[in-house]
Amino acid sequence: YFLKFDQQMGKARLDLSLQYQKSRLGMPGPQPPEKFADRNQTQQILGNDEISTPYDYTINSIFSINSRLKWKKFNLQFFENRWQPESHFEYIWVNHTLVDTTPRTLVSGIFANYQLESGKNILTIGGEIENDNFDYSSFTKPIGGASQSTLFSAHRLLKGYYLDYLLKSKLLVLNIGLRYDKPSDFPSQLSPRISILWKLAPELSLKSSYGIAYRAPTLNQLYWPDSDVMNYRGNPDLLPEKNRNFELGFEKLWGNNLLL
């Protein structure tokens, strides 16, 4: 299901979108051996001539909401994303065992910025707050035996602030940015960047830039359970990624047909 709503209110504009999706997917295994005697115990009890486990499946549900309010030079945005894949597996080895795993991811946040203009120069200030939650539950039920459960949850509160200044003149375009990230579970990080475009001649320009980027691993990448739902699992030893980038280049135009 999808819903989108746009409303112009004088100098303000409101955009709202919602989306919900739910699906059930079978998770067939590989085709078992042609001879029944060559099949393992799971394939003999649960499988058939085409697939090895017709009783395994996942139920995947996704919900997202995104709203944005723009009024003159002010922008305000709110978002929320939910993802919940549920898996069901039946194993036949020593005994008949049912395993149900449900990871849940919830990411919500609010973002705002404001632009101040002075001639061709633009100063943008902004900030955001993001609330991340991840949890999962796993239940193992041997037929005729006692069930076992595993519960886990993790939380992160991320605060970010940034400043961007764009300065324009006939010969020079200068862009300076500064961002400060403060996650609750990792050290904070200050990331500056600067770019310059210098017009040496009407058809010749020199450009250069330098910046630092920062990205903390998501809670899914840290704590995703080791199960058969995906082909990967989380690694709690992951650290934030830091990137430094430098660029230097020029552009030369000859007439209207050749750009080097």
C-alpha positions as CSV (number, residue, x, y, z in Angstrom):
1,Y,0.0,0.0,0.0
2,F,1.3,3.4,-0.9
3,L,0.0,6.9,0.0
4,K,1.4,10.3,-1.1
5,F,0.0,13.7,-0.1
6,D,1.2,17.2,-1.2
7,Q,-0.2,20.5,0.0
8,Q,0.8,24.0,-0.8
9,M,-0.1,26.4,2.0
10,G,0.9,30.0,1.0
11,K,4.7,30.1,1.1
12,A,4.8,26.7,2.8
13,R,4.6,23.2,1.3
14,L,3.9,20.0,3.1
15,D,4.9,16.6,1.5
16,L,3.9,13.3,3.2
17,S,4.4,9.7,2.0
18,L,3.6,6.4,3.6
19,Q,4.4,2.9,2.4
20,Y,3.6,-0.6,3.7
21,Q,4.6,-3.9,2.2
22,K,4.2,-7.5,3.4
23,S,5.1,-10.7,1.7
24,R,5.5,-14.4,2.4
25,L,8.2,-16.2,0.5
26,G,9.1,-19.8,0.4
27,M,12.7,-20.8,1.0
28,P,13.3,-24.0,-0.9
29,G,16.6,-25.8,-0.5
30,P,18.5,-27.5,-3.3
31,Q,17.1,-30.4,-5.3
32,P,17.7,-33.7,-3.4
33,P,19.5,-36.7,-5.0
34,E,17.4,-38.7,-7.4
35,K,17.7,-41.9,-5.4
36,F,15.8,-41.9,-2.2
37,A,18.5,-43.8,-0.3
38,D,21.1,-41.1,-1.1
39,R,19.0,-38.3,0.6
40,N,19.8,-37.2,4.1
41,Q,17.2,-37.5,6.9
42,T,15.8,-34.0,6.4
43,Q,15.2,-34.6,2.7
44,Q,13.6,-38.0,3.3
45,I,11.1,-36.6,5.7
46,L,10.4,-33.1,4.6
47,G,11.5,-33.0,1.0
48,N,10.2,-34.2,-2.3
49,D,11.5,-34.8,-5.9
50,E,12.0,-31.0,-6.5
51,I,13.1,-29.3,-3.2
52,S,14.5,-30.5,0.1
53,T,12.5,-28.4,2.6
54,P,9.1,-27.2,1.4
55,Y,8.1,-26.0,4.9
56,D,10.7,-23.2,5.3
57,Y,9.5,-19.7,4.7
58,T,9.9,-16.0,5.6
59,I,7.4,-13.3,6.2
60,N,8.8,-9.9,5.4
61,S,7.1,-6.6,6.4
62,I,8.3,-3.1,5.7
63,F,6.7,0.2,6.8
64,S,8.0,3.7,6.1
65,I,6.8,7.3,6.6
66,N,8.4,10.4,5.3
67,S,7.2,14.0,5.9
68,R,8.7,17.3,4.8
69,L,7.7,20.8,5.5
70,K,9.4,23.6,3.5
71,W,8.7,27.3,4.4
72,K,10.8,29.9,2.7
73,K,14.4,29.0,3.5
74,F,13.5,26.6,6.3
75,N,13.3,22.8,5.8
76,L,12.0,20.3,8.4
77,Q,11.8,16.6,7.7
78,F,10.7,13.6,9.7
79,F,11.1,9.9,8.8
80,E,10.5,6.5,10.2
81,N,11.4,3.1,8.8
82,R,10.5,-0.3,10.1
83,W,11.7,-3.7,8.8
84,Q,10.8,-7.1,10.2
85,P,11.7,-10.3,8.5
86,E,10.3,-13.4,10.2
87,S,11.7,-16.8,9.4
88,H,10.5,-20.4,10.0
89,F,12.6,-23.5,9.6
90,E,12.0,-27.1,10.2
91,Y,15.1,-29.3,10.8
92,I,15.2,-33.1,10.8
93,W,18.5,-34.5,12.0
94,V,18.6,-36.1,15.4
95,N,15.0,-35.0,16.0
96,H,12.3,-32.8,14.6
97,T,13.1,-29.1,15.5
98,L,11.3,-25.9,14.7
99,V,13.2,-22.6,14.7
100,D,11.5,-19.2,14.5
101,T,13.7,-16.0,14.3
102,T,12.3,-12.4,14.1
103,P,14.8,-9.5,13.8
104,R,13.2,-6.0,14.0
105,T,14.8,-2.8,12.8
106,L,13.4,0.7,13.6
107,V,15.0,3.9,12.5
108,S,13.4,7.3,13.1
109,G,14.7,10.8,13.0
110,I,14.1,14.5,12.5
111,F,16.2,16.8,10.3
112,A,16.1,20.6,9.9
113,N,18.2,23.2,8.1
114,Y,17.9,27.0,7.4
115,Q,19.5,29.0,4.6
116,L,20.8,32.6,5.0
117,E,21.5,34.4,1.7
118,S,23.6,37.5,1.1
119,G,23.8,38.3,-2.6
120,K,25.2,35.1,-4.2
121,N,26.6,33.8,-0.9
122,I,24.6,31.2,1.0
123,L,25.1,30.0,4.6
124,T,23.3,26.8,5.5
125,I,23.0,25.6,9.1
126,G,21.3,22.3,10.1
127,G,21.1,19.4,12.5
128,E,19.5,16.0,12.9
129,I,18.6,13.5,15.6
130,E,18.2,9.9,14.7
131,N,17.0,7.1,17.0
132,D,17.9,3.5,16.0
133,N,16.6,0.4,17.6
134,F,17.4,-3.2,16.8
135,D,16.2,-6.4,18.5
136,Y,15.5,-10.0,17.7
137,S,13.9,-13.0,19.2
138,S,14.7,-16.6,18.4
139,F,12.7,-19.6,19.6
140,T,13.8,-23.2,19.2
141,K,11.2,-25.9,19.8
142,P,12.2,-29.6,19.6
143,I,9.1,-31.8,19.0
144,G,8.5,-33.5,22.3
145,G,11.0,-31.3,24.1
146,A,11.3,-28.0,26.0
147,S,11.6,-24.8,23.9
148,Q,14.5,-22.4,24.2
149,S,14.4,-18.6,23.5
150,T,17.0,-16.0,22.8
151,L,16.3,-12.3,23.2
152,F,18.5,-9.4,22.3
153,S,18.2,-5.6,21.8
154,A,20.4,-2.6,21.0
155,H,19.9,1.1,20.8
156,R,21.7,4.2,19.4
157,L,20.9,7.9,19.6
158,L,22.8,9.8,16.9
159,K,23.1,13.6,16.9
160,G,24.5,15.5,14.0
161,Y,25.2,19.2,13.3
162,Y,26.5,20.8,10.1
163,L,27.5,24.1,8.6
164,D,27.9,24.9,4.9
165,Y,29.1,28.2,3.4
166,L,29.0,28.9,-0.4
167,L,30.9,32.0,-1.5
168,K,30.6,33.1,-5.2
169,S,32.5,35.8,-7.2
170,K,33.3,36.3,-10.8
171,L,36.6,34.4,-10.6
172,L,36.1,32.2,-7.5
173,V,33.6,29.7,-6.1
174,L,34.5,28.6,-2.5
175,N,32.5,26.0,-0.6
176,I,33.3,25.3,3.1
177,G,31.6,22.6,5.2
178,L,31.8,21.3,8.7
179,R,29.9,18.4,10.2
180,Y,29.9,17.1,13.8
181,D,28.6,13.5,14.5
182,K,27.9,12.3,18.0
183,P,26.6,8.7,18.2
184,S,25.8,7.3,21.7
185,D,27.9,4.1,21.2
186,F,31.0,5.5,19.4
187,P,33.3,8.5,19.9
188,S,32.2,11.7,18.3
189,Q,33.7,12.9,15.0
190,L,34.4,16.3,13.4
191,S,34.5,16.2,9.6
192,P,35.6,19.3,7.6
193,R,35.6,19.8,3.9
194,I,36.5,22.5,1.4
195,S,36.3,22.9,-2.4
196,I,37.6,25.7,-4.6
197,L,36.7,26.5,-8.3
198,W,39.1,29.2,-9.7
199,K,38.4,30.6,-13.2
200,L,41.9,31.4,-14.5
201,A,40.5,32.5,-17.9
202,P,37.0,32.6,-19.5
203,E,37.6,29.0,-20.9
204,L,40.0,27.7,-18.2
205,S,39.1,26.6,-14.7
206,L,41.1,25.0,-11.9
207,K,39.3,23.1,-9.1
208,S,40.4,21.4,-5.9
209,S,38.7,19.8,-2.9
210,Y,39.6,18.1,0.3
211,G,37.2,16.4,2.8
212,I,36.8,13.9,5.6
213,A,33.8,11.6,5.9
214,Y,32.6,9.5,8.8
215,R,30.2,6.6,8.9
216,A,29.3,4.4,11.9
217,P,28.2,0.8,11.2
218,T,24.5,0.2,11.5
219,L,23.0,-1.8,14.3
220,N,22.2,-4.5,11.8
221,Q,25.8,-4.8,10.7
222,L,26.9,-5.1,14.3
223,Y,24.3,-7.4,15.8
224,W,22.4,-9.3,13.1
225,P,21.8,-12.8,14.4
226,D,23.6,-15.9,13.0
227,S,20.7,-17.6,11.3
228,D,19.6,-19.0,8.0
229,V,17.6,-15.9,7.1
230,M,20.5,-14.2,5.4
231,N,23.9,-15.3,4.2
232,Y,25.7,-13.0,6.7
233,R,25.7,-12.2,10.4
234,G,26.6,-9.2,12.4
235,N,30.1,-8.4,13.7
236,P,30.1,-6.5,17.0
237,D,33.8,-5.7,16.6
238,L,33.2,-3.3,13.6
239,L,34.4,0.2,14.1
240,P,33.3,3.5,12.3
241,E,34.7,4.1,8.8
242,K,36.7,7.3,8.2
243,N,37.5,8.5,4.7
244,R,39.8,11.3,3.5
245,N,39.4,12.5,-0.1
246,F,41.5,14.9,-2.1
247,E,40.9,16.0,-5.7
248,L,42.7,18.3,-8.1
249,G,41.7,19.0,-11.7
250,F,41.2,21.5,-14.5
251,E,38.8,22.1,-17.4
252,K,39.7,23.8,-20.7
253,L,37.1,24.6,-23.3
254,W,37.9,25.2,-27.0
255,G,34.9,26.7,-28.8
256,N,31.7,24.8,-28.3
257,N,32.9,21.3,-29.4
258,L,35.8,20.3,-27.2
259,L,36.2,20.1,-23.5
260,L,39.3,18.7,-21.9
